[in-house]
Amino acid sequence: MLEDDFGREVTGVRVSLTDRCNFDCVYCHNEGLGDTRGPMEAQDDEMSADDIVRFLDVAAEFDVDSVKFTGGEPMLRDDLEEIIRRTPDSMEVSMTTNGTYLPGRAEGLVDAGLERVNVSQDALDPDAFAEITKAGAYDKVMEGVEAALDAGLDPVKLNMVVFEHTAGYVEDMVNHVAENDGLQLQLIEYMPELTGKPEWNIDIQRVHDWLADIADEVEHREMHDRKRYWVSGTDPDAPTADPADRGMVEIVDPVENPTFCANCHRVRVTHEGYLKGCLNRNDDLRSMGEMTKPEIRETFRETVANRVPYYGEYMIKNDEGEWEINEKYIGAPTA
């Protein structure tokens, strides 16, 4: 297992299969690459299934034990089932999707080896959902979540980005997962640095405080220094829940969080076949060339060796307490 200079072992990879998407979410940063989405048809710059599997074979050589497939929308890849089926058996396979293509395909994905799924869902009201996603596919997403549960992908984790447009929907979403078996909620802090709308940001600590007040139990995870809140819901008209049926709500809060970065154990792969050591940076992209195994091995080693915690090292606080790029990394060469 490879380890960077900050003692962080790389245990997982996050592979973007495409930058195409059938949604146009207002907060999307496309895995840190910005709004690069183009036509919906398959593009020549996307890694082939053979390239992806070859990379995963090399990652497995370095004891990477998990892969999450992302996009864009990864289910726009017609060969997704093939890619999952050919993923090394030693890896746990998960996926992040908007859920619209899960009906009719969820069972086949599970048969291929998919073990977990995250579904993006930012609101329970169809009109609010359409406003955020710029897509009128609310019913299809709900159907997709049910298809995932029916296929055995339990629990299904719902991803909700928390910012000005969605903050008012958090309570309903918490009640939703508390009252429905098989669902969990992941509240993701909005990243203004990647989306260019700092005025949409909210104080995520307020969400932490509110959840701490209503939670039956608070759990601390080592990964990314995250907190999980086990809740029974806040709806006074809801039936009293069995303690075993409580909902789990987890907050992912990386912004200005050195502890989060200090516990990052993932490397990302762009749909074009570039490795990147940090979601927030695009000045550390490394091409895997023709995607031969020797090239992949060399690039993977270089990427891990050059990984830097974003907050606290790459970004540091100046005398005014503001975050700025560490001068040692300005103009630093990349492969």
MOHUFEN-V205178 format. One line per field, one symbol per residue. psi: psi as a letter, one per 20 degrees, with the letter a starting at -180 (. if undefined). Layout:
psi = ???
//
This chain:
psi = pqpaijjoqoiqqoopiqjqqjrlphjpjlkiianjqcqiqpqhipqrhggghgghgghhhjkpjqpppabbohiiohjggggghipphippprqpriihjhpiigghgghhjphqqpppoiqiphggghhgikplkghhgghhghhgghijmpqppppopoahhihiigghhghghhioqjqrpoopppnhhiijmhiiqrohhhgggghhhiqhqpqpqhojlqpppoqjrjoiiqqpqphijqqppqponipknhhghikpkqqqpriikqqpiphiqjjjppqjcjkqgggggghggggghjpppgpifgprpahjjqprpphiipjpqq.
//
